């Protein structure tokens, strides 16, 4: 799917809404990034961080470590 600016995105359902992950060519620090947002039950998008592609692997690794420690 693409947003109104033509950026590709995917949504993952969560309790009370969805997490939207959007590929942004000129995101944080003018680098390709993934924008993370929450779409609430009313359909509104909340602002979220833009994570440079170079940091995505580290972010996923940290999430896995946190889940494993829980």
N, C-alpha and C positions, 0 to 999 in steps of 0.2 A: 504494500500500500504506500501511497505517497501523501504527504501533507500539502497544505495550500501553497507552500514554496517549492514543492517538487522533491522534498527530502524523503527518502525511503524510511519507513518505520514499521515496527512490529509491536503488538500489544500482548501482554501476558496477564491473564485474569488473576486477581487477588481478592481477598475478602474486602468488600466495600468499594471495589473499582477495578482498575487495571494499571499496570506499569507500562508506560510507553517508552520504547527505546528507539531513538531516531538517529540515523547517520547524518552528520552535519559536515560538509566538506571544509568549511572555514569556521570551525568552532573555537574552543578555548585556545588562546595564543595563536590564532589563525592557522590551526592545524586540524586535520581530519579528526573528528571526535564523535562520541556517542552521547547524546543528550538523554538523561533519565528524568521522566516526569511521572506523576500520578494523575490518572483521570478518575475523578471521584464519581460517586453514584449519580450525581446530577449531570455528568458529562463535562464538567470543567477541568481543564488541565492546570496543574500547579507547576510553578517554575521549579526547575531542578538543575543539577550540575551538568556540565559538559566535560566528559572524561576523554582526554586525548587517546587515540588508538594505541599509542606507545605505552600507556598505563593500564590498558584493559586487562592484560594477562595478570598483572600484579593484583588488580582489584578482584578478579575471579578467584585467584589463589587465596587471598585474604578472606573472602566469603567462605570458601571451602574450609579453611582452618577454623573460622568462627563456628560454622555449623558442626564440625567434627568435635569441637571443644564443648559444645552445648549439651 
